[in-house]
Amino acid sequence: MNVLVIGGAGYIGSHVVKELMANGHKVTVFDNLSSGLRQNLFPENDFIYGNILIPADLDAVFERGFDAFIHLAAFKAAGESMIKPEKYSTNNITGTLNILNSAVNHNCLNMVFSSSAAVFGSPEYLPIDENHPKHPENYYGYTKLSIEEFMTWYSQLKGLHFAALRYFNAAGYDVDGKITGLEQNPANLLPIIMETAVGMRPEMKIFGNDYDTPDGTCIRDYVHVNDLASAHVKALEYIVSKKENLKLNLGSETGTSVTEMVEAARRITGQEIKAEYVERRPGDPANLVATSRLAHEVLGWKAKYSDVDTLIKTTYEVYKLAVSKK
């Protein structure tokens, strides 16, 4: 297939591009490089610089003609979304509507969207399945849920086929070592741990140690980015062949607390990794763990690289490399 990857120079996007190429698909990357990096681009792909907030940019790229597109261009920092909802409204909601409108106008009707476990909010039961009630506790999660609803309507009204992939916590780096561009201004746990481990920051903060969890810190389901990339390709091939929509949870099905992740990183890296417990952040549920049974049944997908040691080792290698080049 000829696939457009919007946000394909970013952290997850670049891994998705690599997996698409490995499965024989032709890829064009569309990115404004606000968080993506030229370092993450592959010479085999066309790259188009553009902005999802400029409809003319989107029209110019969709006019080229694509079989499908993957949307990974949303802002994703849950904490920031509670402080700057207008930023997330403009980029995530307005930007996605621009993408949808341009796509359907150019008859590109197969879409994979990077959604989020944040659509669920605090769990009413664990593990979280696809039918779990959806009550986002942060504005970022609300924007992702809204986009899922937009896609459902566009499917009914315009014939769009889509897959909404609800990641739990994306982590790790390419197991082949081919993608080495660091996330810009990361807000996720593992990059912050690694910045501390390699001396890019003197210490890190752990937000809250009074949650109703065994060690008082938040528990999350960390899924390796290579596993996520595999799911994107499988989901894309499924919706194109079956002409059916999908809403799937993607996780390792294992919960790891913040403290457990920090302690594992200390063990694997041999670094001190100074950490300070501070107050909770608004919008952080105590425990989020997935069941990915439906993804396994429908796509034959299962996380292969999402054990804690692989997550930490692959990330540490990239951060060590970045520091060595400075």
Phi, psi and omega in degrees: 000157174261110192241133173263127179248107181272117189090025186283356175264000181276184184299300180287319183304318182293325177290324176295317178301314180301317181291323176299314179298320180297337179258016171085013181268150176271133188235136167241133180258132175241122186201146176262003176060025176289326172231340175285166185229141173300330178301334182272359181275149178255137184297340181287345186256151167286143175237131178237120177280127180190171188233130180291348177272000178244100184306326180297325177297317180292318179299320182297324181278319180293336176298339180293337178089112180227152175281333186196165174218155178238129185252112179229032189253024179271149169290150192222010181273107185300317181297315179298325183296335179281342180260326184233064181299330181296324178297318182284328175297314184293308184286307189285316184273303180298316180299318180292320178297322175299317179298311181301316182296318180292319181299310183291327178294336180250019172059036173257100196243020175238120190224134168247131184239134176277096176271204189202151171296345179296347177293340186274327188074202181293135185290138171272341173202160180230149352289161183278125175254180186294336183269001179303141176306147184247104179225079184304141179257357173224160187292327174306311179299323177298319180295322179294318178295321177299318180295320175302321179291321176301314182296322178299316178294317180294330175295315180292321189265333187236359178080018178292136169253131186219157168235123174257114184256110184270094178292148164271242184257107179293135181203172179085176176223166185315123182293340176272353178073018183270344179246117188231006179286125181284146173300142178271127179050058185293146176244355181275159190298306190297316175301324180291321174301316184289323175301323178289319182297324184263004175088013177284339171219147186289326178203168179239163178250140172250119189274095176094128173228027180236024176284160178279068178224165185306321179250007175087353179255159185299144176253132180227160178257107184265127182238132186291142184297330174294324175294319177298317181300318178300319180295324178299314183292317178297319180293319179298312181296327179292309185293329179290319183280324185265342184057041178235154176268153180228141166230111190231142171273139178233111178209174178277345183072018179231133179265136177229130180280163178301314180297319178299321180293318179296316181294322177295321179295322176298318180295316187282321183273338185074012181260158184292314181053079179293134181222137180241132174280130178230183183296157176301154168268146174295143175085015179255104174295155184289322191214123176226109177226137186263159153252130179252025183303319183294319177297324178293316183290318187275318186255348188070024183266139172210142180296128181252332189243016193264015171291153186302318183297317179293319177304312184288315183299314182293327179286318181298321179301318181290320180290322175298319179297317181297319181291323181294337182274350182279000000 
